[in-house]
């Protein structure tokens, strides 16, 4: 279903249509809601007037009228008997605030002038009866006895009381008339409220139907058409065109899908033309992978040769050179002894270098058992391997509480052995060697530190020391092959961590590295 085009020839946007529909719906609902609120307010006002205002006023007026009648009866009884007990209703009425004077004050505050005037008339009539008859009669009876009140005084009192009673009845009748009018208005506004609720329900139903029709014509039908075209394209029919239908946004989306279809057709053609190139590249990649496997096998063979074939000649060279030094040492000149010493030292260093290279090449290649490793135990094993060097130097090795990690225990023992051994080797002659290992949790890893008080490492060489065969000192000053820290780096990286040198606050060297926590590695 196509949308009605705008004057410019393009379909109007869904946003514009919805905005117009929402505004119209909002205005209609606002009118209905305003009318409903007005009706409900009037209904509640009349209901409150009937059940609260007038009901309370009539109840209080009837109570005041009854008190007035009781007071008149009490005064007449006192005039006939002189018994003070008969004045109890009169005293209760005069002591109670529920009187026509109180009602008059309330009506004045409510703003109803006619009710206020009627209540005030009743209050004035009652006050005149009390002041002109009741009080003088009671005083006279108390002073002169029962027979002191004359017939004329009784008649005058009756006239005054009839006026007070008539005024009270007029006020009560007026209250009842007002309440009757309020009841009629309540009935009217109740009918209007029912009609308003019915109108509100009808409006909601009409709006729901209009909303459904609008959504179906503006959104659902265009989307169904667009979805059918998209399914046809996605099923493999790339030649099926996607028609632009519906409001502006859906039509624009259809246009985007059509452009995507055209671009996809172009890309499929390009892929078809380059399929042969991909096949050639795949064959080349397969050959390179095979070459890499062959190269790895050659490296393994080289490690085997270094382990067996090369070390045997070196052992013979070292042995015979040592025999030569033992047998002919001192029999030749000093330079000959020096040459023999150089040969023996070179053979030993070459043998140590081959062993270190072999160990370096085996890290991560010769698979060991991965277990939960207690780093405290691994450090203890490494320190035990260095017992002679520690005893000779008097070094002190301490550590904080160390965690448990997942890894190959022999490699981690070798890691601690190399780090502690380096700290002892490069100690400061002026102080006793001290090595301390600590650990702290950082996110999902453990960060460990090996801190010593040795000669330290200049920050400019912080990266160089981890490169294989890199030495910062001459071999006659500090022995070694230059593989120790590079081997540490390979062990740490094999376990998924990293290692670096941190510039310490004071003397010595701070080497830090990270190892994944045991729970993270196991998961």
C-alpha positions in Angstrom: 0.0 0.0 0.0 1.6 3.2 -1.1 1.6 6.4 0.9 0.1 9.6 -0.3 2.8 11.7 -1.8 3.6 15.2 -0.6 3.5 18.2 -3.0 7.2 17.7 -3.7 6.4 14.2 -5.0 7.9 12.3 -1.9 5.8 10.4 0.7 5.2 12.3 3.9 7.3 11.2 6.8 6.0 8.8 9.5 7.2 11.3 12.1 5.0 14.1 10.6 2.0 11.8 10.4 2.4 10.5 13.9 2.9 14.1 15.2 -0.3 15.2 13.6 -2.2 12.2 14.9 -0.8 12.6 18.4 -1.7 16.3 18.5 -5.3 15.7 17.3 -5.7 12.8 19.8 -4.2 14.9 22.5 -6.6 17.8 21.9 -9.6 15.5 21.9 -8.5 13.7 25.0 -7.7 17.0 26.7 -11.2 18.3 26.0 -12.8 15.1 27.3 -10.6 15.0 30.4 -11.2 18.7 31.2 -14.9 18.1 30.9 -14.6 14.9 33.0 -12.6 16.7 35.7 -15.1 19.6 35.8 -18.1 17.2 36.2 -16.3 15.2 38.9 -15.4 18.3 40.8 -19.1 19.5 40.7 -20.2 16.0 41.6 -17.9 15.8 44.6 -18.8 19.3 45.7 -22.6 18.5 45.7 -22.0 15.2 47.4 -19.9 16.9 50.1 -22.6 19.5 50.5 -25.4 16.9 50.9 -23.5 14.4 53.1 -21.3 16.8 55.1 -22.2 20.5 55.0 -26.0 20.5 55.1 -26.3 17.2 57.0 -24.0 18.5 59.7 -25.7 21.9 59.8 -29.2 20.4 60.1 -28.1 18.0 62.8 -26.5 20.8 64.8 -29.6 23.0 64.2 -31.9 20.2 65.4 -29.7 19.8 68.4 -29.8 23.5 69.2 -33.6 23.5 68.8 -34.0 20.6 71.2 -31.7 22.3 73.7 -33.8 25.5 73.4 -37.0 23.5 74.1 -35.4 21.6 77.0 -34.2 24.9 78.5 -37.7 26.5 78.3 -39.2 23.4 79.9 -36.6 23.5 82.7 -37.3 27.2 83.4 -41.1 26.6 83.6 -40.6 23.6 85.9 -38.3 25.6 88.2 -41.0 28.4 88.3 -43.6 25.8 89.4 -41.5 23.8 91.8 -38.5 25.9 92.8 -36.4 22.7 92.6 -32.9 23.6 91.3 -32.5 20.1 89.8 -35.1 21.0 87.2 -32.6 23.6 85.9 -30.1 21.0 84.7 -31.2 21.0 81.1 -31.1 24.8 81.0 -27.6 24.9 82.5 -26.4 22.2 80.0 -27.9 24.2 77.1 -26.3 27.5 78.2 -22.9 25.8 78.8 -22.8 23.9 75.5 -21.3 25.7 72.5 -23.8 24.0 70.2 -26.2 27.0 70.0 -27.8 29.2 67.4 -25.2 31.8 68.1 -22.4 29.4 67.1 -24.4 28.4 64.0 -24.8 32.0 63.1 -21.1 32.6 63.3 -20.4 29.5 61.1 -22.9 30.6 58.4 -21.3 34.1 58.4 -18.0 32.5 57.7 -19.4 30.3 54.9 -20.6 33.4 53.0 -24.3 32.4 52.8 -26.0 35.7 53.8 -29.6 34.3 53.9 -28.6 31.4 56.2 -26.5 33.6 58.3 -29.4 36.1 58.7 -31.8 33.2 59.6 -29.4 31.8 62.1 -28.7 35.2 63.6 -32.5 35.9 64.0 -32.9 32.5 65.8 -29.9 33.4 68.0 -31.3 36.9 68.8 -34.8 35.5 69.6 -33.3 32.9 72.0 -31.1 35.5 73.6 -34.2 37.8 74.2 -36.1 34.9 75.8 -33.2 34.1 78.0 -32.4 37.6 79.1 -36.0 39.0 79.3 -37.8 36.0 80.8 -35.6 33.0 81.9 -33.0 34.9 83.9 -35.5 37.3 85.7 -37.9 34.4 86.5 -35.2 32.3 88.0 -33.9 35.2 90.1 -37.4 36.0 91.3 -38.2 32.4 92.3 -34.9 32.1 94.1 -35.6 35.4 95.9 -39.3 35.2 96.7 -40.4 31.6 96.2 -42.6 29.7 93.9 -45.7 32.0 93.9 -43.6 35.1 93.1 -44.1 34.7 89.2 -47.3 36.3 87.9 -49.5 35.2 85.1 -48.5 38.1 82.9 -44.8 37.2 83.2 -45.6 33.6 82.3 -47.6 34.9 79.2 -44.8 37.2 78.2 -42.3 34.4 78.5 -44.5 32.2 76.3 -44.6 34.9 73.6 -40.9 35.3 73.7 -40.3 31.6 73.5 -42.8 31.2 70.5 -40.8 33.9 68.7 -37.5 32.0 69.4 -39.0 28.7 68.3 -40.5 30.1 65.1 -37.1 31.7 64.2 -35.3 28.4 64.9 -37.9 26.5 62.8 -37.5 29.0 59.9 -33.7 28.5 60.0 -34.1 24.7 60.0 -36.6 24.8 57.2 -34.3 27.0 55.2 -31.4 24.5 55.8 -33.6 21.6 54.7 -34.6 23.5 51.5 -30.9 24.1 50.7 -30.1 20.4 51.3 -33.1 19.4 49.0 -31.7 21.7 46.3 -28.2 20.2 46.8 -29.7 16.7 46.5 -31.4 17.7 43.2 -28.0 19.1 41.9 -26.2 15.9 43.0 -28.7 13.8 41.1 -28.1 16.0 38.0 -24.4 15.9 38.2 -24.5 12.1 38.8 -26.3 11.7 35.5 -23.8 14.0 33.8 -20.9 12.1 35.3 -22.3 8.8 34.1 -22.7 10.3 30.7 -19.1 11.6 30.8 -17.7 8.3 31.8 -19.6 6.6 29.0 -18.3 9.3 26.6 -14.8 8.7 27.9 -15.1 5.0 27.3 -16.5 5.5 23.8 -13.6 8.0 23.1 -11.1 5.4 24.3 -12.6 2.7 22.1 -12.7 5.1 19.1 -9.1 6.2 19.6 -8.0 2.5 19.9 -9.7 1.7 16.7 -8.2 4.7 15.0 -4.7 3.9 16.3 -5.0 0.3 15.1 -6.1 1.4 11.6 -3.3 4.0 11.5 -0.6 1.6 12.6 -1.8 -1.0 10.1 -1.9 1.4 7.1 1.2 3.5 8.0 3.5 0.9 9.5 2.4 -2.8 9.4 1.4 -3.1 5.7 4.5 -1.2 4.4 6.8 -3.2 6.8 5.1 -6.5 5.6 5.8 -5.5 2.0 9.4 -4.6 2.8 9.9 -7.8 4.8 8.7 -9.9 1.8 11.2 -8.2 -0.5 14.0 -8.6 2.0 13.1 -12.3 2.5 13.2 -12.8 -1.3 16.7 -11.2 -1.4 18.0 -13.1 1.6 16.8 -16.4 0.2 19.2 -16.0 -2.7 17.2 -14.1 -5.3 19.6 -11.1 -5.6 17.8 -9.9 -8.7 14.6 -9.3 -6.8 14.1 -5.4 -6.5 13.1 -3.9 -3.2 10.2 -1.4 -3.7 10.0 1.8 -1.7 6.6 1.9 0.0 5.0 3.5 3.0 5.9 6.8 4.8 9.2 8.6 4.3 11.2 6.7 6.9 10.1 3.2 5.7 10.5 4.3 2.1 14.1 5.5 2.9 14.8 2.2 4.6 13.6 0.3 1.5 15.9 2.5 -0.6 18.8 1.7 1.7 18.1 -2.0 1.4 17.9 -1.7 -2.3 21.2 0.0 -2.5 22.6 -2.7 -0.2 21.2 -5.4 -2.6 22.9 -3.7 -5.6 26.2 -3.4 -3.7 25.9 -7.0 -2.6 25.4 -8.1 -6.2 28.5 -6.2 -7.2 30.5 -7.7 -4.3 29.3 -11.2 -5.3 30.6 -10.6 -8.8 33.9 -9.4 -7.4 34.1 -12.5 -5.1 33.4 -14.8 -8.0 36.1 -13.2 -10.1 38.6 -13.5 -7.2 37.8 -17.1 -6.1 40.8 -18.4 -8.0 43.0 -15.9 -6.2 41.7 -17.1 -2.9 42.4 -20.7 -3.8 45.9 -19.8 -4.7 46.3 -17.9 -1.5 45.0 -20.9 0.5 47.4 -23.2 -1.2 50.3 -20.8 -0.4 49.1 -20.5 3.2 49.0 -24.3 3.5 52.6 -24.5 2.2 53.7 -21.9 4.6 52.1 -23.7 7.5 53.9 -26.9 6.5 57.2 -25.0 6.2 56.6 -23.6 9.7 56.0 -27.2 11.1 59.2 -28.3 9.3 61.1 -25.4 10.8 59.8 -26.3 14.3 61.0 -29.9 13.8 64.4 -28.5 12.7 64.6 -26.4 15.9 63.7 -29.5 18.0 66.5 -31.4 16.2 68.9 -28.5 16.9 68.0 -28.6 20.5 68.7 -32.3 20.5 72.1 -31.8 18.8 72.9 -29.0 21.4 71.9 -31.4 24.2 73.9 -34.4 23.1 76.2 -34.1 20.0 77.7 -30.6 20.8 78.2 -31.1 24.5 80.2 -34.3 24.1 83.0 -32.7 22.1 83.0 -29.8 24.5 83.4 -32.1 27.4 86.3 -33.8 25.7 87.9 -30.4 24.9 87.4 -29.2 28.5 88.8 -32.5 29.9 91.9 -32.7 27.8 92.6 -29.0 28.3 92.3 -29.5 32.0 94.7 -32.5 31.8 97.1 -30.4 29.7 97.0 -27.7 32.3 97.5 -30.2 35.2 100.4 -32.0 33.5 102.3 -29.2 31.9 101.2 -26.3 34.0 104.3 -24.5 35.2 106.6 -26.3 32.8 106.1 -23.8 30.0 106.3 -20.0 30.1 103.6 -17.9 31.8 101.9 -17.0 28.5 101.4 -20.7 27.7 99.7 -21.3 31.1 97.6 -18.2 30.3 96.5 -19.6 26.9 95.7 -23.0 28.5 93.6 -21.2 31.1 91.7 -19.3 28.4 91.0 -22.5 26.6 89.7 -24.2 29.8 87.5 -21.2 30.6 86.2 -20.9 27.1 85.2 -24.6 27.0 83.4 -24.3 30.3 81.5 -21.1 29.3 80.6 -22.7 25.9 79.2 -25.7 27.7 77.2 -23.5 30.1 76.0 -21.4 27.2 74.7 -24.5 25.4 73.0 -25.7 28.5 71.3 -22.3 29.0 70.2 -22.2 25.4 68.8 -25.6 25.7 66.8 -24.6 28.8 65.7 -21.4 27.1 64.4 -23.3 24.0 62.5 -25.8 26.1 60.3 -23.2 27.9 56.8 -23.6 26.6 57.9 -26.4 24.2 58.5 -29.3 26.4 55.1 -29.6 28.0 55.0 -30.1 31.8 52.1 -30.7 34.1 50.1 -27.6 34.9 49.0 -27.7 38.6 48.2 -25.4 41.5 51.6 -24.1 42.6 52.3 -22.6 46.0 54.7 -19.8 45.2 56.0 -19.9 48.7 57.1 -23.5 48.2 58.5 -22.7 44.7 60.6 -19.8 46.3 61.8 -22.1 49.0 62.9 -24.7 46.4 64.7 -22.0 44.4 66.5 -20.7 47.5 67.5 -24.3 48.4 69.2 -24.6 45.0 71.2 -21.5 45.8 72.1 -22.6 49.3 75.9 -22.5 48.6 75.8 -19.0 47.0 73.6 -17.7 49.9 75.9 -19.2 52.5 79.0 -17.8 50.8 77.5 -14.3 50.5 75.6 -14.2 53.8 72.4 -13.1 51.9 69.1 -12.9 53.6 66.0 -13.9 51.6 62.6 -13.1 53.0 59.0 -13.0 51.6 55.5 -11.9 52.5 52.5 -14.2 52.2 52.6 -15.6 48.6 49.5 -16.8 46.6 48.8 -20.1 44.8 48.8 -19.9 41.0 48.3 -22.3 38.1 51.5 -23.2 36.3 54.4 -25.5 35.8 56.2 -25.8 39.1 59.7 -26.5 37.7 59.5 -23.3 35.6 58.4 -21.2 38.5 61.1 -22.6 40.7 63.6 -21.7 38.0 62.1 -18.2 37.8 62.6 -17.6 41.5 66.1 -19.2 41.4 67.2 -16.9 38.6 65.8 -13.7 40.2 67.3 -14.5 43.6 70.5 -15.7 42.1 70.8 -12.4 40.1 70.2 -10.4 43.2 73.0 -12.2 45.0 75.4 -12.1 42.0 75.0 -8.3 41.6 75.2 -7.5 45.3 76.8 -4.3 46.6 80.2 -5.2 48.3 79.5 -2.6 51.0 76.4 -4.2 52.5 75.0 -7.7 53.2 72.7 -8.9 50.4 69.0 -8.7 51.2 66.3 -10.1 48.9 62.5 -9.7 49.6 59.6 -11.2 47.6 56.1 -9.8 48.0 52.8 -10.1 46.2 49.6 -8.1 45.8 46.3 -8.7 44.0 45.6 -6.4 41.0 42.3 -7.1 39.2 42.4 -10.7 38.0 46.2 -11.2 38.4 48.9 -11.3 41.1 51.6 -8.7 40.9 54.9 -10.0 42.5 58.1 -8.1 43.3 61.6 -9.2 43.9 63.4 -6.4 45.7 67.1 -6.4 46.6 69.7 -3.9 47.9 72.3 -4.6 45.2 74.1 -2.3 42.7 70.8 -1.7 40.8 70.1 -1.3 37.1 70.0 2.0 35.3 66.6 2.9 34.0 67.9 3.2 30.4 68.8 -0.5 30.5 65.4 -1.6 31.9 64.4 -3.2 28.6 67.8 -4.3 27.4 68.4 -6.7 30.3 65.6 -8.9 29.2 67.1 -9.5 25.7 69.0 -12.7 25.3 72.9 -12.5 25.5 72.7 -8.8 26.6 75.2 -8.1 29.4 75.8 -4.8 31.2 79.1 -5.9 32.7 82.2 -7.7 31.5 82.4 -11.4 32.0 85.5 -11.2 34.1 83.6 -8.9 36.6 80.3 -10.8 36.8 80.1 -14.4 35.4 77.2 -15.6 33.4 75.9 -16.1 29.8 73.4 -13.2 29.7 70.4 -15.5 29.4 69.1 -15.4 33.0 66.6 -12.5 32.8 65.6 -13.3 29.2 64.7 -16.8 30.5 62.7 -15.2 33.3 60.8 -13.2 30.7 60.0 -16.3 28.6 58.8 -18.2 31.7 56.5 -15.3 32.8 55.1 -14.8 29.3 54.5 -18.5 28.9 52.3 -18.3 32.0 50.3 -15.3 30.6 52.0 -12.5 32.5 54.5 -9.8 31.9 57.8 -8.7 33.6 59.5 -5.3 34.0 61.9 -3.3 36.1 60.4 -0.7 38.4 62.6 2.2 39.5 62.9 1.8 43.3 62.7 4.6 45.8 66.1 3.9 47.2 69.0 1.5 46.6 68.9 -1.8 44.7 66.7 -3.3 42.0 62.9 -3.9 41.9 61.9 -6.6 39.4 58.1 -7.0 39.1 56.0 -9.5 37.2 52.4 -10.6 37.0 50.8 -14.1 37.0 47.1 -14.8 36.5 45.3 -15.8 39.6 44.5 -19.5 40.1 40.7 -19.1 39.9 40.9 -17.1 36.7 43.3 -19.5 35.0 41.3 -22.5 35.9 38.1 -21.0 34.6 
